[in-house]
Amino acid sequence: MTDTAAPLVLNLDGYTPLPPGKIAGVVTMLDMTAPPPPLPERASEGLTLERMTAPDVAWYRALFRRVGEDWLWFSRLRMSDAELAAILNSPEVEVLVLRKDGVEAGYIELDGREPGEIELAFVGLVPEMVGSGAGRFMMNRALARAWERRPRRVHVHTCTHDKQGALTFYLKAGFRPYASAVEIVDDPRLAGVLAREAAPHVPVIEAG
């Protein structure tokens, strides 16, 4: 007889215990249906935002990890090279790289594969640029580019694993929340996908 784990039942009125090795985050979905006023910018000297054409998979993963490891970004690290290349080479996907004096400082990925919609699939800065004001520069230009494609809506999501203030930033940029969800996944640090010390604000809990 084969043992099978009992399905997890979410308690909608209280706590839901998680098995060891699992992590959970509350995800907030946001969107906008018209171009917003640009965010006030504090400093833009030396900043550029440029599209990378047919990004190299290894290069992309390195930037993805540098930007997202502290916030438990792992989805693109688990993909095969072929799966990731298929996304990055899609004509409907744009990887917009932020540079400060020519040095990579962050990126936004616009995903327009769903007709009529553009998702800001990934948004982030390298650690040393967080709080510098560069995110406002990047968001203003990425949203302008997204709306040039005349979508029905532009959307993004954030979760409680992300940088504190991410949700407030999206609200200031003109997004409005429309739904929430609880995401439960295997902790990528236990599988070696991310460093064990990544995201110390999310405790690692393992069996025994």
C-alpha positions as CSV (number, residue, x, y, z in Angstrom):
1,M,0.0,0.0,0.0
2,T,1.3,3.5,-0.9
3,D,1.1,6.2,1.7
4,T,-0.3,9.5,0.4
5,A,-0.3,12.8,2.2
6,A,-3.7,14.1,3.2
7,P,-4.7,17.2,1.2
8,L,-4.2,20.5,3.0
9,V,-7.5,22.1,3.9
10,L,-7.4,25.9,4.2
11,N,-9.1,27.3,7.3
12,L,-10.9,30.4,6.1
13,D,-11.6,31.5,9.7
14,G,-8.3,30.9,11.4
15,Y,-4.9,29.3,11.3
16,T,-4.0,26.5,8.8
17,P,-1.0,24.5,10.0
18,L,1.6,23.8,7.3
19,P,3.7,20.6,7.0
20,P,7.4,21.2,7.6
21,G,9.2,22.2,4.4
22,K,6.3,24.3,3.2
23,I,6.0,28.1,3.1
24,A,3.0,30.3,2.6
25,G,2.5,33.8,1.4
26,V,-0.5,36.1,1.0
27,V,-0.6,37.3,-2.6
28,T,-2.3,40.6,-3.6
29,M,-3.3,41.0,-7.3
30,L,-3.4,44.6,-8.6
31,D,-4.2,46.1,-12.0
32,M,-4.9,49.4,-13.9
33,T,-7.1,50.0,-16.9
34,A,-5.7,53.4,-18.0
35,P,-2.3,55.0,-18.0
36,P,-1.6,56.6,-14.6
37,P,0.2,59.9,-13.8
38,P,3.9,59.2,-13.5
39,L,5.5,58.8,-10.1
40,P,7.5,61.8,-8.9
41,E,11.2,61.0,-9.5
42,R,13.9,61.9,-7.0
43,A,17.0,61.2,-9.0
44,S,17.5,59.9,-12.5
45,E,21.1,60.9,-13.4
46,G,22.9,58.0,-14.9
47,L,19.8,55.8,-15.2
48,T,18.7,54.1,-18.3
49,L,16.1,51.4,-19.1
50,E,16.7,49.3,-22.2
51,R,15.1,46.2,-23.7
52,M,17.3,43.1,-24.0
53,T,16.6,41.3,-27.2
54,A,16.7,37.5,-27.0
55,P,18.3,37.5,-23.5
56,D,20.8,34.7,-22.7
57,V,19.3,32.2,-20.3
58,A,22.4,32.1,-18.0
59,W,22.6,35.9,-17.9
60,Y,18.9,36.2,-17.1
61,R,19.0,33.7,-14.3
62,A,22.0,35.5,-12.7
63,L,20.1,38.8,-12.7
64,F,16.9,37.1,-11.6
65,R,18.8,35.6,-8.6
66,R,20.6,38.8,-7.8
67,V,17.4,40.8,-7.8
68,G,15.0,38.3,-6.2
69,E,16.9,35.9,-3.9
70,D,16.2,38.0,-0.8
71,W,12.5,37.9,-1.7
72,L,12.3,34.1,-2.5
73,W,12.0,34.4,-6.2
74,F,12.6,30.9,-7.5
75,S,10.2,30.0,-10.3
76,R,12.6,30.8,-13.2
77,L,15.4,28.9,-11.4
78,R,13.5,25.7,-11.6
79,M,12.7,25.9,-15.3
80,S,14.7,24.1,-17.9
81,D,16.8,26.2,-20.3
82,A,14.3,25.4,-23.1
83,E,11.3,26.4,-21.0
84,L,12.9,29.7,-20.0
85,A,14.2,30.5,-23.5
86,A,10.7,30.0,-24.9
87,I,9.4,32.7,-22.6
88,L,12.3,35.1,-23.0
89,N,12.3,34.8,-26.8
90,S,8.5,35.3,-27.2
91,P,7.8,38.5,-29.2
92,E,5.2,39.3,-26.5
93,V,7.7,39.4,-23.7
94,E,10.1,42.3,-23.0
95,V,12.9,42.2,-20.5
96,L,13.7,45.9,-19.6
97,V,17.0,46.2,-17.8
98,L,17.7,49.2,-15.6
99,R,21.3,50.4,-15.5
100,K,23.0,53.0,-13.4
101,D,26.0,54.4,-15.1
102,G,26.0,51.4,-17.4
103,V,25.9,48.8,-14.5
104,E,22.9,46.5,-14.1
105,A,20.7,47.8,-11.3
106,G,17.4,46.0,-11.8
107,Y,14.7,45.0,-14.3
108,I,11.1,44.7,-15.2
109,E,9.6,42.0,-17.4
110,L,6.5,42.8,-19.4
111,D,4.5,39.7,-20.4
112,G,1.9,40.3,-23.1
113,R,1.2,36.7,-24.1
114,E,-2.4,36.9,-22.8
115,P,-4.3,38.9,-25.4
116,G,-5.4,42.4,-24.2
117,E,-3.3,42.2,-21.1
118,I,0.3,43.0,-20.0
119,E,1.6,41.6,-16.8
120,L,4.6,43.1,-14.9
121,A,5.8,39.6,-14.3
122,F,8.9,40.5,-12.4
123,V,9.9,43.9,-10.9
124,G,12.9,44.5,-8.8
125,L,16.2,46.2,-8.0
126,V,19.6,44.8,-7.0
127,P,20.0,45.1,-3.2
128,E,22.3,48.1,-3.3
129,M,19.8,50.2,-5.3
130,V,16.8,49.6,-3.1
131,G,15.6,52.9,-1.6
132,S,17.6,55.0,-4.1
133,G,14.6,56.2,-6.0
134,A,15.6,54.2,-9.1
135,G,12.4,52.1,-8.8
136,R,10.3,55.1,-9.7
137,F,12.4,55.9,-12.8
138,M,12.1,52.2,-13.8
139,M,8.3,52.0,-13.2
140,N,7.4,55.2,-15.0
141,R,9.2,54.1,-18.2
142,A,8.0,50.5,-18.0
143,L,4.4,51.6,-17.7
144,A,4.7,54.0,-20.5
145,R,6.1,51.2,-22.7
146,A,3.3,48.8,-21.6
147,W,0.6,51.3,-22.5
148,E,2.1,52.0,-25.9
149,R,1.0,48.4,-26.7
150,R,-2.7,49.5,-26.0
151,P,-3.7,46.7,-23.6
152,R,-7.0,46.4,-22.0
153,R,-5.3,46.4,-18.6
154,V,-1.8,46.1,-17.0
155,H,-1.5,44.0,-13.9
156,V,1.0,42.9,-11.3
157,H,1.1,40.9,-8.1
158,T,3.1,41.0,-4.9
159,C,3.2,38.9,-1.8
160,T,4.2,39.0,1.9
161,H,7.6,37.5,1.0
162,D,8.4,40.6,-1.0
163,K,10.2,43.7,0.2
164,Q,8.3,45.6,2.8
165,G,6.7,48.6,1.0
166,A,6.2,46.8,-2.4
167,L,2.5,46.9,-2.1
168,T,2.5,50.6,-1.2
169,F,4.8,51.3,-4.1
170,Y,2.4,49.7,-6.6
171,L,-0.5,51.6,-5.1
172,K,1.4,54.9,-5.6
173,A,2.2,53.9,-9.1
174,G,-1.6,53.7,-9.9
175,F,-2.4,50.0,-9.5
176,R,-5.5,49.0,-7.5
177,P,-6.0,45.7,-5.7
178,Y,-8.7,43.4,-7.0
179,A,-8.1,40.0,-5.5
180,S,-5.9,38.1,-3.0
181,A,-4.8,34.5,-2.6
182,V,-2.7,32.2,-0.3
183,E,0.2,30.6,-2.1
184,I,1.7,27.5,-0.5
185,V,4.9,26.0,-2.0
186,D,7.9,23.8,-1.1
187,D,10.6,26.0,0.4
188,P,13.1,26.4,-2.4
189,R,15.9,26.8,0.1
190,L,15.6,23.3,1.3
191,A,16.0,22.0,-2.2
192,G,19.1,24.1,-2.8
193,V,17.4,26.3,-5.4
194,L,18.1,29.3,-3.3
195,A,20.8,29.8,-0.6
196,R,19.8,28.6,2.9
197,E,20.4,32.1,4.3
198,A,18.1,33.8,1.7
199,A,15.1,35.7,2.9
200,P,15.7,35.6,6.6
201,H,12.3,37.3,7.2
202,V,10.7,33.9,6.1
203,P,11.9,31.2,8.6
204,V,13.0,27.8,7.3
205,I,11.0,25.1,9.0
206,E,11.9,21.5,8.3
207,A,11.0,18.2,9.8
208,G,12.7,17.0,13.0
